[in-house]
Amino acid sequence: MARLGSRYHEWVRAHPQAAEDFAAGVEDLLADAGVTYDRVVARVKDWPSLKSKAYKRRENGEWMYPDPWEDIHDLIGVRVTTFHSTEIPVAIDVLKQSFTVRRSVDKTAETRIAGGFGYGSHHLILTVDENSSDIEELNGYLGVSFEVQIRTVLQHAWAEFEHDIRYKRGNEELDPKVDRAFALAAGLIELADQQFDQIAATQVDSEDSTTQDVDLTPETLPGVLAVLLGNRFPRSRSENYRFLAEILAADGITTVDELAALLEEGDIDSVRGALRYRFHPGQIRLIDDLLLRRYGQEHISRTGQIGARPALRPQQLARRLKLMRAARILRDGGQ
């Protein structure tokens, strides 16, 4: 155990920003893919929790984690909450295409198979690999495994409250009435999640199609893009359209006609061919790349400081521009 403690504390000292890096990396990845999520949070397991887990044994007395440092995969834990459940499989697919998948468990399905309501979440154990190299925040974590839990905000509220109640009781049995109440609440939450899914689907179907005289603002852009792009590219979080409005304005795109001209099919195909997205790009990531294709270094200069992580954005854009230029050379026969 002393050896495990030494490795743990050495790793934590070497990676003081690990929680922030993994949260930012996953958040940027989901945003680029147009996943509508509520929030992404991450934590590094503290030493008492890791030590307690390392001491666990199976029923036959064998160690559950014979080599704790290699066998325990949730040293870093990331939680993603979404507003409705239809975004969960989209988020899972994006993550699976961006990291090595060591394990994937649908806790919601397990609960249903057991014949009841209760904890709802999807758990992934992922490893940062060479395929993740374009996620700037995670460049220093090659080979590191981490856990991701994905659930709706309602599932998260149920799980947090239920855990809090049981934690306070310790080993004391819960009143059966409380267990029944939690089961009833879980069933109602599942029903509410289904209603949220229907609302989300109805909202997409009812976007206004009269856009020509509309100003491009964070509030109007989702509707405008629903008309210009249909449902071919996923929408993003509502607050991310403020970023889109800012980069469009910085590059002088201020009208619907100018935005429509940016979204030419040939240009979209060129960008997708050059960048070879691992995931289906969201509207905002696609348009950012189309602006980069059109304006090149000027786009980096004008928009490099816009967004949640301006320290990383210029190098992210520079890497994408290099890929576009390389693809253009190949397309043009090396000229």
N, C-alpha and C positions, 0 to 999 in steps of 0.2 A: 504493500500500500504506500510505503514511503516513496518508492520509485514512481508510482502513478502520481503522487502529489507533486514530485519534482517536475515531471513532464507537464502536468497541468499548469503549474505556476509559471514555468518557463514559457509555455505557449501563450498564456494570457499576457505576460509582459511583452512578448514579441508582437502581439496583435491587440493593442489596446482599443482599437476602433472596430473590432470584429462585428459587434452587434449592429453598429451604424452602417458598416460596409455591406453586410448581408441584407439588411432591410432596404437600403438604397438600391442595391443591385437587383433584388427581386422586384421592387417597386418600379424601377425603370423598365425592366423586362416586360412586366404586365402592362405598363402604360404604352410601350411601343406596340404591343399586340392588341391594343384597344380593349383590354379587359376592364369592365366596370367594377372596380373593387371599392370597398369602404376604406380600409387602411391596411398597412403592412407594418408589423412590429417584429422585433427580433430581440433575443436575449442570449447571453452566454451562461451556461449552467454554472452555478456557484460551486465551490469546492465541497461543502457539506452534502449537497445534493448528489454530486458525482460520486463521492465516497460511499454514500448510502446505497446508491444504485450498484456500485461495484461489489458490495457485500451480499447482494441477493443470491439466493440459492434456489434450485429447482426442488420439487417435492422429493426427489430421490437423493437429495443432499449435494448434488453436483453444483459447481458454480454456474450461475446463469451467464456470466461474462468472464470466461477463463482469462482472456487478455483484455482487460477493461478499456485500455486506450484505443485498441483496434475494434473492439466489439460493441462499444457504446457509441451510438451514432447521433445522439442528440445533444452533444456538447454545445452546438449552436442550434437554437430553435427559432423558427420563423413562423408567425401566424398571419394568415391572409383572411380577412373577412370580406364577404361580398354582400351586396344588397339583396340579391335573389339567387336561387340555386342554379339557374341555367348558366350562370357565369362560372360555376365551379368546374365543370368538365373542360371549359375553354382554358381556364387557368392551369388545370392539370396538364393539358396537352402542351401548352407553351413551356411549362417547366420541364416536362419529359423530353422535349426536343432540345433543351438547352443544357441539360446536365445528364450524367450517368444515373440511371434509376437503380437503386439497390433494393427498394421495397416500396410497394404501393398497396395501401389498405383502406378500404371504404368502411369506416366505422358505422356509417348510417345503414349500409346494407347488412352488416353483421347484426345490428340491433333488430332489423326487420326479420331476418332469418330466425333470430331467437324468439320472435313472436311478440315483440313489444315496441314501445316507444322509449326514447332516451337519448343518449349521447349521439349527436350527429356531427361527423367531421370526416374529412379524407386526409390520411397521413401519408406523406412521401418521405423516404430517405433518399437523398440525392448526394452526388459527389461532384465537385467542381472538376471539370476536365478540360482538355484542349478545345473542345467545342464551345466552352464558355469564355474563351479568351477575349471576345469583343465586349464583355461586361466589365467595364473599366474598374468598377469598385472591387471586383473579385480577382483581379490579376495576381495578387499575392497569396492566393489560397488554393493553388492547384493541388488536387488530391484530398482536400478537406471534405468530409461528409457532414451533412446537416439535415435536420428534420424540418419539414414544412407541414403545418396543419392548415387546412382550408375549410372554412365553414361560413354560413351566412351570419349576419349580425344577430339574428334571432336565435340561431343555434348557439352562438357564442354567449349570449346573455343567459340562456338556460344553463349551459355548462358551467359558467363562472359562478352563478348563484347556487347551483346544486353542489358544486365542489366546496364553496364557502360554508354551506350548511353542514355538509358531511365532515369537513375538516375540523370545524368547531366542536363536533360531537366526539371526535377521536374514535376509539374502539366501541363506543356506546351505540347500540342499535337504534336506528331511527324509528320513530313512531310510524306504524304501517299507514296511518292516514297521511303522513307527509310523503311517503313513497308513492301512494296513490295520487296525491296532488301533483307531484313531479311528473308522473306518467301522463296525467291528464294535460298538464301544461305542455309537455313535449308533443302530444298529439295535436293540440291547438296550434303550436308553433309550426308543425309540419303543414297544417292546413293554411296558416297565414303565409308561409313560404310559397305554397302553390298559388295563392292569390297574388302575391307579389310577382310571380312569374307571368301570370296572365296579364297583369297591369303593364309589365315591361313589354310584352309582346304587342299589346294593344297600342301602347305609346308609339312603337316603331311603325305600326301600320297606319297611324293617323297623322303623320307629319304633314305639315302644310306644303303644298306644291307651288305656291305663288311666291317666287323668290327674287325676281329680277330687280325690284326696287328696294330690296332689303339691304341695310347697312351690315357689314361684316363685324359682328360683335360676339363676345363669348356666349351671349344668350341666343343669337340667331344662327350661329354657325352649325350647330347640330342639325337644325331643320334644313338649312341650305345644302349641307353635304348629303343629307338623306335623299334630296332631289337629284343632286349631281352624281352621286356614287351609288345610290340605292342601298342595298344591304350587302354589297360585295366586300366591304372592309368594315371591321367592327368599330362601333362608337367607343369613345373613351369616357373617363369620368367627367362629369360636368365642369368641375373646376379646371380641368386641363385645357378647356377651350379658351381660357384666358391667355394661356401660353401661345396657343395657335394664333389667336387674334393679334398678339404682339409680334410674332415673327412674320406674319403676313404683312402687317403694317410696316415693319422695318424694311421689308423688301419691296414695298410700294404696291402690294396687292390689296386694293381697297374696295373693289366692286365684285359683284357676282360674276360678271362677264370675264373679268381678269382671272378670277379663281377657276372658272370653267376652262379657260384657255390653258391654265397650268395642268389641268387634269386630263390631258390628251392621252388616249389609249397607248399610242406608241411610246410616249415618255414614261408612262406607268410600266409598260413592259420592259423598257430599257433599265429602269431603276431596279425592278424586281430581278431581272437577269443579272445585273451587276452585283447586287448585294446578296442575292440568294438567301433570303430570309429563312431562318429555321422555322419561323412561325408565320401565320397569316398576319401581315402588318395591319395595325389599326389606322384609322383615318389620319390621326395627328402625325404618327411616325411617317406614313407615306408622304404626306404633304411636306413635311420637313425635308425629306430626302429629295422630293421633286424640286423644292426651292434650292437645295444644295446642288443638284444637277444643273439647274439653270444658271445660278449665280456664282457657283464655285466658292473661291476664297472670300469673295465679297459677302456671301451669306454667313460665313464663319465670323467675319469681322463685325457684321451688323447684328448678329443674333447670338454670338458666343457667350454673352453675359446674361442672356435671358433664360429663365427657368429656375428650377429648385436647386440645381447643382452646377452653378456657373464655373466652378473650378475644374470640372471634368468635361463640360460640354465642348469646348474648342477641340480637345484631342479626340473626342468621339467623332465629331464632324470631320476632322482631318483624316481619320482612318477611313471613314466611309467615302470621302472624296477620292482618296487614293485608290480604293477598290473600283469606283466608277471610272476613273481615268485609265486604270489597267484594263478594264473590260472594254473601254472604247478603243484602246490600242489594238486589242485582239480582234475586235469587230471590224476595224478598218484595215486589217491585214498588216499590222505592225508599223503603220505610218505615223 
